[in-house]
Amino acid sequence: MIGIVVIFLASWLLLYFFESKGLNVLGIFPLKKTIIEFIFGIFYIFLITLIVIGIDTYTYKIEWNINTNIDYSILAHSFWYHLKSALTEDLVFRGAILYILVSKLGIRTGLLLSATIFGIYHWFSFEMLNKGIRIIPLLYVFLITGASGFAWAYAFIKTHSIMMPLGFHVGSNFIFSLYYKNAPYGELVFTELSKIKIEDQWLNLLYLVSKGLIAPVLTIIFIKYWVRKND
């Protein structure tokens, strides 16, 4: 939590010196409206992610085992962990810096720079460079995480608030922890028992990329609809 406080302070300083503005540009208030956006963001991305998991289950013929002894305290700890980590990343990549980039360089350039930096950041957060330079995995992670970063940054710009994209981010990370192996929390409700392999590696890569772009593309479409509806 201390790190988040430091990021808020750094954000205020950046906004003050570069834009002569305060933290209100992050769109945290009015609280009732932004909490609704946050919750709606979580439930929306839950639905989209469940669809993606369903596609994955059908494609790979995955057999899942349901954990009948769910530890709800661990679920709560997992959600809290993902909330803190997502808020930290969103304040850095879709907060004051994105606002300044858009103000100085325009929306398109600001979004592209934010998405690019977010994609590169995941090379380090996933510790991919420690395993040697593997171009295809690096490009794949860059594309998928960069696309998500672009969609969430787009949501910040269009809603004038960090809260809905934060909901997207938290919801996405949390629901994956229910199904897939993930540190420090993973397979909290479901465990993968078996799956088939797609033998053609390029076909498998094409599927993975297509699957990874579903949520970002649908999120951008949703945000366009949300903005039109709430204008």
Residue pairs with C-beta under 8 A, 6 or more apart in sequence:
1 84
3 88
4 84
4 87
4 88
4 91
7 88
7 91
7 92
7 95
8 23
8 91
10 96
11 23
11 26
11 91
11 95
11 96
12 22
12 23
12 96
14 96
14 97
14 100
15 21
15 22
15 23
15 25
15 96
15 99
15 100
16 22
18 100
18 103
18 104
19 25
19 99
19 100
19 103
23 96
25 96
25 99
26 91
26 95
26 96
26 99
26 161
26 162
27 34
27 156
27 159
27 160
27 161
27 162
27 163
28 34
28 161
28 162
28 163
34 161
34 163
35 163
37 159
37 161
37 163
37 164
37 167
38 163
38 164
38 166
38 167
39 167
40 164
40 167
41 155
41 163
41 164
41 165
41 166
41 167
41 168
41 170
41 171
42 167
42 168
42 170
42 171
42 174
43 171
44 167
44 168
44 171
44 219
44 222
45 167
45 168
45 171
45 172
45 175
45 215
45 219
46 171
46 175
48 214
48 215
48 218
48 219
49 171
49 172
49 175
49 176
49 215
50 175
51 214
52 211
52 214
52 215
53 175
53 179
55 211
55 214
56 62
56 211
57 64
59 198
59 207
60 195
60 196
60 197
60 198
61 194
61 195
61 196
62 192
62 194
62 195
63 192
63 193
63 194
63 195
64 179
64 190
64 191
64 192
64 193
65 190
65 191
65 192
65 193
66 189
66 190
67 187
67 188
67 189
67 190
67 191
70 188
70 189
71 188
74 185
74 188
75 188
75 189
77 185
78 174
78 177
78 185
78 188
79 170
79 174
81 184
81 185
82 170
82 173
82 174
82 177
82 185
83 170
85 173
86 166
86 169
86 170
86 173
87 166
87 170
89 118
89 121
89 169
90 152
90 162
90 165
90 166
90 169
91 162
93 114
93 117
93 118
93 121
93 149
93 153
94 114
94 149
94 152
94 153
94 156
94 162
94 165
95 156
95 162
97 114
98 110
98 111
98 114
98 153
98 156
98 157
101 109
101 110
101 113
101 114
102 110
102 111
102 157
103 110
104 110
105 113
107 157
110 153
110 157
111 150
111 153
111 154
111 157
112 150
114 149
114 150
114 153
115 146
115 147
115 149
115 150
115 153
116 146
117 149
118 145
118 146
118 148
118 149
118 153
119 141
119 142
119 143
119 145
119 146
119 149
120 142
121 145
122 128
122 141
122 142
122 145
123 129
123 138
123 141
123 142
126 141
128 134
128 137
128 138
128 141
136 205
140 205
140 208
140 209
140 212
143 209
143 212
143 213
144 209
144 212
144 213
147 212
147 213
147 216
147 217
148 172
148 215
148 216
150 216
150 220
151 168
151 215
151 216
151 217
151 219
151 220
151 223
152 165
152 168
152 169
152 219
153 165
154 219
154 220
154 223
155 164
155 165
155 168
155 219
155 223
156 162
156 164
156 165
158 223
158 224
158 226
158 227
159 165
159 223
159 226
159 227
164 223
164 226
168 219
172 215
176 182
177 185
177 186
177 187
177 188
178 187
178 188
178 189
178 190
179 187
179 189
179 190
179 192
180 186
180 187
180 192
181 187
197 204
198 204
198 207
